[in-house]
Amino acid sequence: MLKEKGEKIQALTTELNKVVVGQTKMVQRLLIGLFTNGHVLLEGVPGLAKTLTINTLAKALDLNFSRIQFTPDLLPADLIGTMIYNQASGKFEVKKGPIFSNLILADEINRSPAKVQSALLEAMQEQQVSIGDTTFELPEPFLVLATQNPIDQEGTYPLPEAQVDRFMMKVFVSYPSKEEEKAIMRRMARTKQAHKVEPVFSEKDIFEVREIIDEIQLSGKLEDYIIDIIMATRNPEEYGLPKLAEYIEYGVSPRASLALNLGAKAHAFMEGRSYVLPEDVKEIAPDVLNHRIILNYEAEAEEVSTVDCVDLILRSVEF
């Protein structure tokens, strides 16, 4: 089963590569999110193929897909739906919003104010939304793949901490290399798209992969390693990192340990293994932890980032 699904994932990756050049890490993280039921946040300047990659992934999956463009004037009802009065029947009827899809592209999520962000909280955590007095279950699978521009870009709002914590991973998307830039230019500098993406991965395939990932072996020693990494963000002094204690206001939540466990298993699966290695944990840890650590003003004054903190923790905490 592991080998069979590995071949299916290779076919899925091939379809994505018809359109997306490079960005191997971003593609892998999106697939890990899909296979572990974890929402993913992509951050990068405009033009780095964030939206294109998610759109292409949606076409390669046999799932319902909605794209929601977040804008400053977006309302919660535009997201989840609302009650509409039907004059013919004399009753209020529910009109469901675009959130009722398997795969949600929340494009430029940080361009909408807090009231719209909060409308996503119940959907992302409970997989349900409330319209009027009625609660509706969202379809399964349900995944939010969001993009955002860096906070210092004009017209953006910082996401609330509770919202950010509900994303399993936050992936920083970087510029392509010189060779990748040339390949992008050769492939995309045309008036119409040259390649059509076919759906090659079904809903059944996703659930079967999730069952396989649940059975991936993660030893007790690796569990302790994950807990040590998590605890080092909360009590750095106990791990010989007194300087970090001066910078970290709040460590990561328990959601981080769950995400790190599942993410490491999924990474091992993507590498074709039925067991987790410390390298799997180290590979996935930055994307799981970076957005959950909250730094204080001293860190900001000394230009210390969460990336720096996670890197130091991973180099200091021993397996």
Wavefront OBJ file of the C-alpha trace (Angstrom):
o trace
v 0.000 0.000 0.000
v 2.861 2.383 0.856
v 4.516 1.814 -2.543
v 1.211 1.997 -4.412
v 0.261 5.333 -2.866
v 3.784 6.594 -3.413
v 3.289 6.041 -7.138
v -0.046 7.884 -7.027
v 1.611 10.822 -5.273
v 4.346 10.814 -7.918
v 1.622 11.069 -10.575
v 0.076 13.973 -8.638
v 3.454 15.720 -8.420
v 3.963 15.222 -12.154
v 0.664 16.964 -12.864
v 1.650 19.877 -10.616
v 5.034 20.158 -12.321
v 3.299 20.670 -15.671
v 2.486 24.189 -14.489
v 4.528 24.945 -11.372
v 8.287 25.345 -11.803
v 10.463 24.795 -8.740
v 8.885 25.557 -5.345
v 9.444 21.916 -4.345
v 9.188 22.688 -0.646
v 5.905 24.582 -1.031
v 4.355 21.732 -3.016
v 5.503 19.133 -0.474
v 4.127 21.153 2.451
v 0.768 21.555 0.736
v 0.583 17.786 0.233
v 1.567 17.162 3.861
v -1.244 19.481 4.935
v -3.681 17.637 2.672
v -2.631 14.220 3.973
v -2.726 15.215 7.664
v -5.899 17.321 7.597
v -3.852 20.405 8.466
v -4.429 23.923 7.141
v -1.447 25.632 5.493
v -0.507 29.322 5.328
v 1.845 30.480 2.570
v 3.637 33.808 2.979
v 5.592 35.590 0.284
v 5.627 38.666 -1.883
v 3.209 38.750 -4.847
v 4.167 36.799 -7.960
v 5.800 33.726 -6.394
v 3.158 31.261 -7.697
v 1.385 30.766 -4.351
v -2.089 31.091 -5.822
v -1.083 29.297 -9.039
v 0.218 26.296 -7.075
v -2.952 25.940 -4.994
v -5.139 26.357 -8.086
v -3.137 23.676 -9.892
v -3.351 21.335 -6.892
v -7.119 21.771 -6.846
v -7.330 20.794 -10.527
v -5.218 17.680 -9.918
v -7.512 16.576 -7.072
v -11.011 15.255 -7.654
v -12.509 17.591 -5.013
v -14.814 20.592 -4.768
v -12.833 23.822 -4.775
v -13.585 27.438 -3.850
v -11.377 30.471 -4.181
v -12.146 33.377 -1.858
v -10.411 36.678 -2.549
v -10.014 38.451 0.792
v -10.503 42.224 0.570
v -10.955 44.992 3.154
v -14.720 45.146 2.465
v -15.331 41.362 2.694
v -18.042 40.411 5.213
v -18.362 37.204 7.263
v -21.602 36.424 5.410
v -19.673 36.506 2.122
v -17.589 33.678 3.530
v -19.954 31.346 5.391
v -23.339 32.325 3.960
v -26.460 33.991 5.343
v -30.238 33.769 5.787
v -32.270 34.979 2.793
v -35.983 35.821 2.996
v -38.001 33.949 0.377
v -41.068 36.048 -0.462
v -42.802 33.157 -2.201
v -42.711 30.866 0.833
v -42.670 33.596 3.454
v -39.727 31.922 5.195
v -36.033 32.537 5.694
v -33.792 30.128 3.798
v -30.118 29.410 4.175
v -27.803 30.450 1.379
v -24.489 28.684 1.942
v -21.262 30.511 1.215
v -18.101 29.378 -0.602
v -16.713 27.882 2.624
v -18.790 24.768 1.847
v -16.124 23.115 -0.316
v -13.427 20.505 0.226
v -10.547 22.776 -0.687
v -10.585 26.481 0.147
v -8.100 28.953 -1.298
v -8.132 31.947 1.047
v -6.230 34.323 -1.215
v -4.407 37.234 0.468
v -6.045 36.315 3.759
v -4.419 39.203 5.617
v -6.135 41.849 3.492
v -9.381 41.479 5.470
v -10.038 42.835 8.978
v -10.387 40.764 12.163
v -14.157 40.182 11.935
v -13.683 38.207 8.725
v -10.701 36.292 10.155
v -12.788 35.270 13.163
v -15.464 33.859 10.855
v -12.915 31.256 9.757
v -12.059 30.088 13.289
v -15.011 27.765 13.838
v -14.697 26.366 10.316
v -10.979 25.628 10.625
v -11.102 24.045 14.072
v -14.538 22.426 14.340
v -15.247 21.840 10.634
v -18.630 23.437 11.056
v -20.209 26.880 10.691
v -23.227 28.543 12.257
v -25.714 30.418 10.092
v -28.574 31.916 12.067
v -29.589 29.371 14.707
v -28.382 26.355 12.730
v -24.986 24.672 12.710
v -23.860 23.038 9.467
v -21.143 20.421 9.086
v -18.526 21.146 6.445
v -17.636 18.508 3.832
v -14.881 15.973 4.444
v -12.063 16.431 3.612
v -11.949 20.146 4.404
v -8.761 22.125 4.020
v -7.941 25.836 4.086
v -4.897 26.784 2.031
v -4.236 30.470 2.580
v -1.814 32.949 1.057
v -0.670 36.208 2.564
v 1.693 39.028 1.765
v 4.310 40.053 4.318
v 2.780 42.176 7.073
v 4.781 45.252 6.128
v 3.161 45.325 2.685
v 0.662 48.149 2.229
v -2.983 47.398 3.072
v -2.493 44.263 5.179
v -3.692 43.297 8.670
v -1.838 40.995 11.085
v -3.791 37.776 11.657
v -5.060 37.175 15.220
v -2.919 34.726 17.235
v -5.851 32.291 17.589
v -6.270 32.293 13.818
v -2.571 31.731 13.117
v -2.390 28.850 15.614
v -5.022 26.950 13.659
v -2.707 26.674 10.684
v -0.672 23.492 10.944
v 2.202 25.096 9.027
v 3.282 28.503 7.852
v 5.586 28.248 4.839
v 7.768 31.142 3.737
v 7.906 31.161 -0.070
v 11.162 32.466 -1.520
v 12.264 33.661 -4.961
v 13.127 31.033 -7.593
v 16.726 30.333 -8.567
v 18.274 31.664 -11.768
v 17.655 28.366 -13.596
v 14.077 28.141 -12.312
v 13.421 31.738 -13.372
v 14.539 30.883 -16.916
v 12.301 27.776 -16.943
v 9.358 29.870 -15.711
v 9.926 32.417 -18.471
v 10.138 29.745 -21.177
v 7.013 27.966 -19.973
v 4.769 30.857 -18.942
v 5.687 33.711 -21.328
v 2.823 32.913 -23.690
v -0.721 34.161 -24.174
v -2.392 30.936 -23.059
v -1.498 28.092 -20.717
v 0.322 25.337 -22.571
v -0.500 22.441 -20.240
v -3.829 21.140 -19.006
v -3.867 19.523 -15.558
v -5.906 16.342 -15.143
v -7.417 15.087 -11.848
v -5.284 12.107 -10.773
v -5.949 11.863 -7.023
v -9.379 11.078 -5.589
v -11.074 11.639 -2.246
v -10.675 7.916 -1.538
v -6.916 8.160 -2.169
v -6.640 10.979 0.381
v -8.390 9.001 3.110
v -6.280 5.915 2.365
v -3.069 7.961 2.630
v -4.267 9.369 5.962
v -4.779 5.818 7.252
v -1.237 4.899 6.187
v 0.217 7.982 7.899
v -1.596 7.082 11.134
v 0.276 3.748 11.076
v 3.737 5.260 10.476
v 5.990 4.286 13.401
v 7.209 7.046 15.712
v 9.320 5.743 18.612
v 9.013 6.761 22.243
v 12.427 8.410 22.035
v 11.250 10.543 19.115
v 8.133 11.483 21.088
v 10.403 12.720 23.874
v 12.480 14.627 21.301
v 9.366 16.391 19.996
v 8.277 17.278 23.541
v 11.762 18.636 24.327
v 11.601 20.898 21.258
v 8.166 22.146 22.304
v 9.237 22.719 25.915
v 12.344 24.594 24.792
v 10.069 27.291 23.349
v 8.298 27.632 26.713
v 11.192 27.201 29.159
v 14.413 27.951 27.230
v 16.518 28.190 30.411
v 15.943 24.505 31.185
v 17.558 23.632 27.859
v 20.610 25.848 28.228
v 19.122 28.704 26.200
v 18.861 31.620 28.660
v 19.196 34.195 25.870
v 16.019 32.918 24.215
v 14.125 33.513 27.456
v 14.831 37.225 26.969
v 13.195 37.184 23.537
v 10.248 34.748 23.737
v 7.068 36.150 25.256
v 4.993 32.987 24.762
v 6.025 29.515 23.636
v 4.046 27.307 21.294
v 0.675 25.732 22.118
v -0.109 21.990 22.380
v -1.326 22.162 18.776
v 2.357 22.425 17.847
v 3.255 19.019 19.302
v 0.311 17.414 17.482
v 1.290 19.104 14.217
v 4.966 18.176 14.622
v 4.066 14.538 15.282
v 1.741 14.274 12.269
v 3.975 16.363 10.032
v 7.012 14.177 10.765
v 4.983 11.039 9.981
v 3.747 12.548 6.719
v 7.272 13.611 5.760
v 8.522 10.059 6.405
v 5.696 8.747 4.226
v 6.601 11.177 1.436
v 10.167 9.854 1.648
v 8.861 6.284 1.228
v 9.484 5.142 4.815
v 7.171 3.468 7.322
v 9.026 4.975 10.291
v 10.059 8.460 11.420
v 13.662 9.643 11.764
v 14.930 12.697 13.710
v 15.608 14.312 10.322
v 11.862 14.241 9.586
v 11.153 16.173 12.779
v 13.913 18.708 12.073
v 12.745 19.190 8.491
v 9.148 19.971 9.401
v 9.744 21.789 12.722
v 10.450 25.312 11.364
v 7.179 25.421 9.412
v 5.232 24.133 12.428
v 6.846 26.398 15.047
v 7.762 29.697 13.351
v 4.278 31.220 13.411
v 3.413 29.989 16.902
v 6.271 31.571 18.858
v 5.414 35.080 20.073
v 8.401 37.370 20.587
v 8.651 40.435 22.832
v 9.774 43.985 22.083
v 13.384 43.221 22.984
v 13.563 40.631 20.205
v 12.075 43.135 17.780
v 14.590 45.791 18.876
v 17.503 43.404 18.334
v 16.005 42.133 15.043
v 15.697 38.554 16.295
v 13.095 36.544 14.368
v 11.182 33.375 15.194
v 13.206 31.695 12.440
v 16.377 32.468 14.411
v 14.827 31.105 17.621
v 13.673 27.831 16.044
v 17.045 27.334 14.369
v 18.831 27.765 17.706
v 16.442 25.352 19.438
v 16.933 22.666 16.789
v 20.728 23.021 17.056
v 20.670 22.914 20.849
v 18.074 20.258 21.743
v 19.619 16.793 21.394
v 17.860 13.670 20.214
l 1 2 3 4 5 6 7 8 9 10 11 12 13 14 15 16 17 18 19 20 21 22 23 24 25 26 27 28 29 30 31 32 33 34 35 36 37 38 39 40 41 42 43 44 45 46 47 48 49 50 51 52 53 54 55 56 57 58 59 60 61 62 63 64 65 66 67 68 69 70 71 72 73 74 75 76 77 78 79 80 81 82 83 84 85 86 87 88 89 90 91 92 93 94 95 96 97 98 99 100 101 102 103 104 105 106 107 108 109 110 111 112 113 114 115 116 117 118 119 120 121 122 123 124 125 126 127 128 129 130 131 132 133 134 135 136 137 138 139 140 141 142 143 144 145 146 147 148 149 150 151 152 153 154 155 156 157 158 159 160 161 162 163 164 165 166 167 168 169 170 171 172 173 174 175 176 177 178 179 180 181 182 183 184 185 186 187 188 189 190 191 192 193 194 195 196 197 198 199 200 201 202 203 204 205 206 207 208 209 210 211 212 213 214 215 216 217 218 219 220 221 222 223 224 225 226 227 228 229 230 231 232 233 234 235 236 237 238 239 240 241 242 243 244 245 246 247 248 249 250 251 252 253 254 255 256 257 258 259 260 261 262 263 264 265 266 267 268 269 270 271 272 273 274 275 276 277 278 279 280 281 282 283 284 285 286 287 288 289 290 291 292 293 294 295 296 297 298 299 300 301 302 303 304 305 306 307 308 309 310 311 312 313 314 315 316 317 318 319
